[in-house]
């Protein structure tokens, strides 16, 4: 949770971005970043809900974080630099987090609907 607060703080620190500048090649596209964020929120939720074994939760969390990075074929540095890049523009950041929320809500509804059947 501290990581999420730190990331949110970084987003707030950078509040303006030059318009009309193309996204550098090493920066993830918004859609890619949304998919990474969704996976990371699921990992974070499992960690916070103690789904992971308590005695090895931090180790498992780190391993799952790396698994998410590998799944999306990116490095931690790619992820972090993309977050910093989009944090400069509040509009882009809002678009990303709105999309993350929509995807997570859809996943939640899918699970809830499956349970009711």
Secondary structure, DSSP 8 states (H G I E B T S, - for coil): -HHHHHHHHHHHH-----TT----TTS--HHHHHHHHHHHHHHHHHHHTT-S-GGGHHHHHHHHHHHHHHHTT--HHHHHHHHHHHHT-HHHHHHHHHHHHHHHHHHHHHHHHHHH-
